[in-house]
Amino acid sequence: MKELSCFKSYDIRGEVDVNIDAEIVYRVGRALSQHFLAKSVVIGYDARETSPTFATAIAKGIQDFGSNAINIGLAGTEEMYWAVSEFGACAGVEITASHNPINFNGIKIVKSKSHPLDEETDFKVIKKLAETAVFSSPSHRGKLTYQSVEAREAYVRRVLSFIEIDKLRPLKIVVNSGNGAAGPTFDAIAKKLAEAKAPLEFIRINHNPDHTFPNGVPNPILPKNHDATAKVVKELGADFGVAFDGDFDRCFFFDENGMFIQGEYIVGLFANIFLEKEPGATIVHDPRVIWNTQNIVKKKGGVAVQSKTGHAFIKETMRMHDAIYGGEMSAHHYFRDFAYCDSGMIPWLLIAELISKSGRSLADWVKDRIVAFPSSGEINFHVKDANDSISRVLAAYRKDAVSLDDSDGMSLVFKDWRFNLRSSNTEPLVRLNIESCGNGPKIHAGVTNIANILCET
């Protein structure tokens, strides 16, 4: 079989019936089972039209090797993560394309104890096996079981363990599930909260899973998608709003004024929360926008550790330093006590607890940080040659920089501002983030000047 182009840098994804289909998914299932000599593999899937079919195909591949397949049904990626640890499985897969276009699908894979795959010794080996289809002959066929109820109950117990339910006060929260997989899982959490008499009121929008995505593929980070949540927050006087992507491993926040809060300020807020819970703890952050988080961690007496961007790097760094929390400005939030995995449900629970305990609004919590450390938000530029474009920016700015860090993209630091420039792994894009220490105009000037360089022909 020719090279499988659906294998990307971190996971598997492609256009359905172009570079991914049920036959390829079957081969992946058989390959990963053989690679791990798996006794059992957990399978979850998102709300896309082809996801149940792909889940069936990958289960067949898993069983044909002789492994047992544990199907947990429609579930978020994080539910699969926790089921792998909860059930002691050898691996887990989530059929999902997250926020990719409607005609795409893919697979996220973890190994035992919810560890991410090693690129060389796991991911590339599975890819090669799936391409060659040189599979071992099993002595028996594995069994297929359906454990959606057990998996969700265990997951809900775990995420609720992150907060003190009896400390919650009356709050009105807007929840936008984007017609993805989040709705049923959110309802299971809300039901347990209601049983515990938590005084929370939820306003659900775009809540039911719908593979046609009538309101667009859920990608709340895009400015064009902000209004759907912000408008309801303002109209109904909610305390805050939260919006999920397709497999809800990312969540995005809106304050009580309907203002979208950029991810780096949420990372800083969670750093503060966890350093209150565990003084002196280690916090891991990505390299794109760092000053706000580092300042909070220093003031709270914690230890800030920078990691390369990407879930495998963040999780590895967290394990290495026994970090209690890790955050990326892209709205991935990782928790030591959640098998070092990312979750989109734990964050909104923590925000509800924070507002309840403090009596301060979400806007009040972040407003001073935004003033002290303004940032541009991530800006994407379509370019012909990413490396050439970045080299031209480097040539223009290097001589004036205080320091340069090329460990993940290119970060240049100046007296009172810095920027990070990274090329996309999958598209002809360059991603720019600029931040400043209290100098807002420097952000605008930096964006304008760097954009002019990147857009040169």
Secondary structure, 3 states (H helix, E strand, C coil): CCCCCCECCCCEEEEECCCECHHHHHHHHHHHHHHHCCCEEEEEECCCCCHHHHHHHHHHHHHHHCCEEEEEEECCHHHHHHHHHHHCCCEEEEECCCCCCCCEEEEEEEEHHHCECCHHHHHHHHHHHHHHCCCCCCCCCCCEEECHHHHHHHHHHHHHCCCCHHHCCCEEEEEECCCCCHHHHHHHHHHHHHHCCCCEEEEEECCCCCCCCCCCCCCCCCHHHHHHHHHHHHHHCCCEEEEECCCCCCEEEECCCCCEECHHHHHHHHHHHHHHHCCCCEEEECCCCCHHHHHHHHHCCCEEEECCCCHHHHHHHHHHHCCCEEECCCCCEEEHHHCCEECCCHHHHHHHHHHHHHCCCHHHHHHHHHHHCCECCCEEEECCCHHHHHHHHHHHHHHHCCEEECCCCEEEECCCEEEEEEECCCCCEEEEEEEECCCHHHHHHHHHHHHHHHCCC
